Amino acid sequence: MDDSSNISPQRQQRPSPAAGGGGGGNLLSVNFRRDSFNTTGKTMSVAAPESAAKIRSAVTGALRHDDQTGFFSFETVVQTTFVLPWDLNPRVEPVRFSDKLRSGIRSQLLDPAALSILEAAGALNWNTSVRWSIKNAGGGEWMPVDGGLFVELEKLYHTAEEECALPGFNGTVNFSASFLQIAGHAPQQLRRLECTPMMPLKVDDGDGYSLFHAASMGFWGVHDRTNLLRDAVLHSLSDMKTQFTLCKRWSDYQEIMAAQRGFQLPEATQEMWQEAKQTTPELHVFSLANVTQRPIIVYSPPQCGVGGIYLPLLWRHPVTQRYPSDKNTQLKNPLVLGFDSSRNRFVALATFKGVKGPNLILLPLVHSDNQALPVKYLSREEMANQDRLLQQLMNIYIHKSSAPSVCVEPGSPMKGSLPMTLHTQKNCAVPTAVLDTPALPDVMDSLMKQFETQFL
């Protein structure tokens, strides 16, 4: 990364969006309907303006230009993932929040219309799997927990304090330290993996740029009011070097998809590329994944073309063939968005984190009807190595489920590289991406806490 280029894309020559982000054919101004915009009542940044200002300042200061790729990208701040307090989780009884407080926060933060659309389509919150696993504190492999110990751990997890006794097993468990001790056995590390509910956050996007507001909220909890993400993506679609790379990737992918459907597209023209830049949300998401160097998962109704997995494929080193996430594993954490096709808008999908929240959150890579999320904008070579790419750019965990799901190819090994050839079978393994949600930075934690005080 070139640390000497601490400039914003706003300083590059770029098209000037019309007032309010309206049409005019301007780049990235997708003509979405605005009848449902400005739905947010009290945003977190309104409730906590000082914290929001600190976040935006830190984000802007972390933007850098990378000479190798030509992209504007970010340093460490883009590794964060905004999460909601555990007491807002609809599957648990609140401990710290009263019912009134929880209801008030939900009414201001969450988008029930988007939630209804995505759940009804089988795109979101259909999998409720929970897994516990243990391994020796000194090392070794993770082993699944089942039977009575699983039942006991799950019961205590929802009802007991952070540290408590295991009455049926003559032992103790400390959930905050992820530690298990049973008499007569070596100390064990403990982890819980759950397909935790994802909840859509309201996006106040009267300017029509819901993708960038939703992404900014998913990373940092604030809207993209300064157009930082939008302009970074706009630069990638306008700069000579990055535009050439993206145009070739787009045109090759269009040809591959057409060939799979049995027809041939005419050769892409400059006019077709210019139209794609303005009207193709999938291209904007792929550009955003490369700007942020993180995978993006978009959940949407299966018939909607926007849903899928977008990988930061353009950061592969030409010599070593490695990606930034090979060194910095936090970059493997996906940003999770939803696409409400009824209103043509993106929403941030947030999960929950608390002292006793899940160690790891599982994100299914399939819909409830067995349909796999497509991996977008792969080259022919990458399609042949799709499973390896997913393993390299995300943390993949495969767990058993009784729901209809995508399976590991029968007979495939369950260690090392995990083939994820898709099958339509029941009672088989579901590939999931792992989202690791460490503690929020102080300023983001302060943002949420100040927002909570508005309802006390």
RACORJO-V319292 format. One record per run of one state. SS is the DSSP state (h for helix, s for strand, l for the rest). FROM is the first residue (numbers start at 1). TO is the last residue. If there is no record, write none. Layout:
# RACORJO-V319292
ss: [SS;SS]
from: [FROM;FROM]
to: [TO;TO]
This chain:
# RACORJO-V319292
ss: [l;s;l;h;l;h;l;h;l;h;l;s;l;s;l;h;l;s;h;l;h;s;l;h;l;s;l;s;l;h;l;s;h;l;s;l;s;l;s;l;s;l;h;l;h;l;h;l;h;l;h;l;s;l;s;l;h;l;h;l;h;l;s;l;s;l;s;l;s;l;s;l;s;l;s;l;h;l;h;l;s;l;s;l;s;l;s;l;h;l]
from: [1;2;3;9;12;19;22;44;48;49;62;63;66;72;75;76;80;84;86;89;99;110;111;112;121;130;137;143;146;147;160;163;167;170;171;175;179;183;188;195;199;202;210;221;228;239;240;261;270;280;281;293;296;300;308;311;313;316;324;327;329;333;335;341;345;351;352;354;360;365;366;367;372;373;375;376;380;385;386;394;396;402;405;406;425;426;428;437;442;454]
to: [1;2;8;11;18;21;43;47;48;61;62;65;71;74;75;79;83;85;88;98;109;110;111;120;129;136;142;145;146;159;162;166;169;170;174;178;182;187;194;198;201;209;220;227;238;239;260;269;279;280;292;295;299;307;310;312;315;323;326;328;332;334;340;344;350;351;353;359;364;365;366;371;372;374;375;379;384;385;393;395;401;404;405;424;425;427;436;441;453;456]
